[in-house]
Amino acid sequence: MGPSVQQTVVRMAQGYQLSQALYVAAELGVADALAAGPLDAHALAGAVGARADELARVVRALVTSGVFTETDDGAFALNDAAACLRRDAPGDTRAIVVDFGTEMYHAFGELLHTVRTGQPGFEALYGQPLFDHYTAHPDAEARGSARMRARSLLVAQDLAAAPLFDEAGIVVDVGGGIGTVLTAVLQAHPALSGVLYERTPVARLAGPYLAEHGLDDRCRIVEGDFFAQVPDGGDVYLLKSVLHDWDDDRCRTVLARCRAAMSPHARLVIVEIVLPDHTTDDPDLVPGALLDLIMLVYAGGRERTRSEFAGLLDATGFRLHGTTPLPSGPHLIEAHAR
Ligand SMILES: C[S@@+](CC[C@H](N)C(=O)[O-])C[C@H]1O[C@@H](n2cnc3c(N)ncnc32)[C@H](O)[C@@H]1O
């Protein structure tokens, strides 16, 4: 017999306890310490700089949820799920877990405040909007950028494989982060060159990232504010996971700046989750619904339906050309100048 409805609801309410246990393991580097083989609680605690009893209880809680295992003689070991938390694991899940467990975790404690007042929990707690806080706290910016990179890696591969860039010479990635998407796209299309448009602190992180991938001579980094202006001269303008950070007014400003920069032949490609018009308990809808809550609490933005995107585009001189779901989850939303 499965859990009762009461047990299911209580388990949901305990989600943050598991989330913090995962965060502690990721922050301490427990998976890295177990990479060479199982360790007992004392050896593990010594390796990560923690207390043996307390750490063992955290790891045991994770074992019951399928992350790490306990051997017959009481040592802890990696399994596939725990191996994802290693610093060198493909996909860098650790970066997501760590960022979810720090500012974001605390900001979610203000969700009730947000629902009552409309103020993002992040602003209520930290006294300033997300990106201002990031500018003032480079460590938080680096953590947020690492999470964003990890979340964008698969989508970047989907975009690189999409037939978007065949006739393009220059792609402008507006709010392109440290260059995760541009790197995949430029690697897949050797004749293409790129412009990465970003706030100064992220632009500075992007330089070394693009150089590391041998793309510094094919990609120009432009520092700026997309509410003020967007670089011109591109054939394709990318806005990936940018519009969902902002309310409708701010989105219309970014879109209008893109439209002003674009020549009549240029295309706009938005990559975002597209919410359904009607919500059900389909598990495929969970990532979008939770990302919508993150935007609510974190930045005052939102996820949107297809008709909401069409309305924003229509108001800013674009025509929605089509939406295509990507294998990794979000949709590719293509728009042309009207
Ligand atoms: C959610 S991240 C998306 C990053 C990247 N497009 C991706 O999907 O990996 C949003 C990005 O918008 C950038 N951004 C925020 N405000 C900006 C502004 N006013 N001008 C330019 N970029 C901005 C942030 O620095 C951040 O890197």
The ligand as a Gaussian input file, in Angstrom:
#p B3LYP/6-31G(d) Opt

LIG

0 1
 C       18.650000      34.080000     -15.685000
 S       20.157000      34.692000     -16.308000
 C       20.220000      33.959000     -17.939000
 C       21.612000      33.820000     -18.467000
 C       21.725000      33.131000     -19.831000
 N       20.887000      33.736000     -20.832000
 C       21.375000      31.661000     -19.691000
 O       20.248000      31.279000     -19.962000
 O       22.268000      30.892000     -19.288000
 C       19.724000      36.374000     -16.672000
 C       20.914000      37.203000     -17.102000
 O       20.463000      38.545000     -17.388000
 C       21.514000      39.419000     -17.027000
 N       20.987000      40.767000     -16.796000
 C       20.172000      41.158000     -15.792000
 N       19.899000      42.466000     -15.889000
 C       20.565000      42.922000     -16.997000
 C       20.653000      44.184000     -17.629000
 N       20.002000      45.245000     -17.141000
 N       21.407000      44.293000     -18.749000
 C       22.071000      43.211000     -19.247000
 N       22.013000      41.954000     -18.689000
 C       21.263000      41.820000     -17.574000
 C       22.045000      38.813000     -15.744000
 O       23.347000      39.282000     -15.440000
 C       21.968000      37.328000     -16.022000
 O       23.193000      36.807000     -16.481000

